[in-house]
Amino acid sequence: MPSAQQLQLEFAQRDISFQYAQLTQPQNTPKGIYVQLDDDDTHLWHCIIFVSGGPFNGGIFRFDIVFPPSYPSSTPQVFFPPTLLHPLVDPDSGRMLLSSKFPGAWKSRQDFVSHILAFVKGAFEERSLENLREGQVANAEVYRMFRTHRSLFNKLALQSVALSTAPSSLYDVSGGSGFPNPSVGLNKANPAKVAIGKEAPSRPVGMDEANGILFRKLDDEEMANLRRDIFGEEQEAQSPESPKPL
């Protein structure tokens, strides 16, 4: 006979599968957000958001959704990389504060991960930042900067954008938020830990072994073909003697 802990885990895994199935409906996944299950851990999702407006316009931010051991009694947690300076993101743990959207206990069949994704997208919009209050933020210093020194805040936001699109971040094979332990701040055992008892590889992880959402850098020919497909551009080779337009 299965133990209560085993039954809890089985129920949680079924609910997580249900939550992921919900995202197959286009209306449940906000535009610009992509989600992928972790290959090894059902309680860990890897996500990425392409920000298309507001102070963080142009940012490509990775984040993780972690389902704690007590899920679905507890709210899933969202973790961003340490390079994101945002009023809702704790600078030490990277955890995004969700209490303004989910003030109480997680309500199964009433609260959905799609609601979390919508909240994440809205958190980068100017209107949502304007509506934040002191008690709703995780980084009080950045919040006060947004309120009193907007130009400085905008510069820091652009710095976060630049770091998110740097090759070291864009082509990172870790595929996640960048935190080795995304449950830090939960005061619990790491629900996202995988390969228990195995040592970390001593060599770099390759693309074929990596986990999460990955980007591969295009070579010159692939980039030229992509530009042709998108913009209809024809790349004509010019000899050194060929005249170039002024």
N, C-alpha and C positions, 0 to 999 in steps of 0.2 A: 504494500500500500504506500503510495507516495506521501512524503511528508508535507507539512503545511508550507515549508519553504519552497519545495519543488512545485507545488500547486501554484504558489504565488508567482514563481518565475515563469511557469507555463502560461499563466493568465496574462502576465505582463508581455511576454513575447507575442502572444496572439493579438493583444491590443496594439502593440507597436506595428505589427504587420498590417492591421486594420488602418492605422494612422497613415502608413506609407501608401496603402492602396487608395486612400482618399486623394492623394496627390496626383494620381493618374488622371483625375478630372481637371481639365485646364483651368477652370474657374477657381480651383483650390490652391493653385500655385501662383503666387504673384509674379508678374512679368519681371524678368531680370534675375530671378533666383533659381538655382539648380541644386538638386539634392541627390546624394548617392549614399547607399548603405555601406557601412564598413564591411570589409570582406570577412572579418573574424569575429566581430562583436555586434550582436543585434541591438545592443543598447547605445550604439554610437552611430550618428549620421554625420557625413561630411557635406558641407554646403558652401555655396559661393554666391555672392550678390554683385551684380554690375549696377552701380549707382549712376543714375541718369539725370540728376538734378540736385539742387541745394549746395551747401558748402562742400560736400564730399563728392561733387560731380566728377565722374570719370574714374572713381575708385573701383577696384576689383578686390573685394574683401572676402577672404575665406573665413568660415566659422563652423563650429561643431555644435550639434545638438546632442546632449547627453541625457539619457533616461536613467534617473537614479535607481538604486536597488529597490526602493519603496514604491516605484511607479506601478500602477497608476494612481496611487494615493498622493504622490508628490509631483509637483510641476517639473517637466523637463527643463533642463538648463541650457543656456546658449553661451558659448565661449568664442571670443574674438582674439586675434593675435595681439601681442603687446604693443605693436606699432600703431594701433588705432586709438587716437585720443578723442574720446566721445563722452559726453556727460553721463550716459547710461552704462558705460563700460568701466568696471573696476580696474584701476591701473596695475594692481598686483596680481589678481587672479585671471583677468580677462573676461570675467563673467558679466553678461549683460543683465541689468536689473529689469525684471519683468513685472514687478509688483504693481505698477500703474495700470497694467492690463489684466493681470491675474492677482488681485489683492488677497484672495483667500486660498483655500485648498483647491487643487486641480479637480475639476468635476468631469469624470469620465462620461462620454457621450454628449457632453455639453461643451467642453473645451476640446479643441483639436490643434494638432501641430500646424495646420494651415493658418490658424489664428496667430500662432507664434511667428510664422513666416511673414504674415501681413504686418505684424507689429515691428519686426526687424526692418522691413522695407520702409515703413513709415518713420522709423527712428532717424533716418537720414534726411528727411524732408524738413525744410525750414519751418513749416507750420507746426510740426510736432515738437521741434526744438523750442519754439516760442511758447508752447503750452506746458512745458515742463516746470515743475515747482521744486523748491529746495529739498523737500523731503522725498522726492521721487528719483533722485540722481545717485549714481555710484561714484562719480568723480566730481566732487564739489568745486575743486579748483578750476577745472575746465568749464563747468557750468557757470561759475561766476565770471569767467573770462568771456563766455558767450554773451552774458548779460551786460557787462560793463566795458569790455574791450573787444568789440566785434571784429575789428580789423585784424587784431592779433589772433583771435580764434580762427578766422578764415585762413590765415597763414598756416596755422597748425593743422587745420583740416586738409589744406593742400599738401602739406608735408606727409600726412597719413596717406593721401591719395598717391603721391609719388612713390612712397615706400611699398604700397600695395601692388604697384605696377612695375616695380623694379624686377629685373631678371631673377634675382635671388628669391623673390617672393612668388613671381608669376610661374616660374618653372620649378618650384619647390616640390620634391617628390614625396614629402611627408603627407601632403594632401589635406591637412587639417588646419586647426587654428594656430598651430605653432607652439602650443603648450604641451610639454611631454606628459603632463598629468592634468587633463582638462577638468578633473573633479576637484581641484584645489579650491578651497572655499566651501565645499559641501560638507566638510567635517565627516566624511565617510570614506570607506575604502573606494578606490578608484573603480567606478562602474565601467569605464572605458578601457580598462587594462586587458591586453590580449596576450596570448601565448604565455600563460602563467608557467613559471618554472624554466622558461627558455632564456638564454642570454641574448642580449642584443647583438646583431651582426657587427663584426669588427670592420667590415668593408662598406663602402657606400651602397645604398640601395638603388637599383636600376629601375628604369621605367617599367620593365616587365614584372617587377616584384613589388612596386609601390602600390599604396592603397589610397583611396580617395579620388577627388577630382583633379586630373592632371592636365597640364598644357605642354605641348611639344613645340619647340621653336622651329619655324619653317625655314628651309634654306631659300636661297635667292630664286631658284626656279619655281618652287612652290609658291612663294610670295607673288611672283610675277603672274603665275596662273590664277591665283586667287584674285588679284587686282583686276585681271582681265575678265574673270567671271562676274565680279561685282560691279566694276565701273566700265567694263567694255574697253579697257585700255589695251593697246597693242604695243608691246615692247619691241622696238626696232634697234638692232645692234648698230652702233656707229663706230666707224674706224677713227683712229686718232686724227686723220686728216679731214674728217667730215666736219662741215660747218655746224656750229652749235647756235641755237637761238640766243639772242641777247636778252 
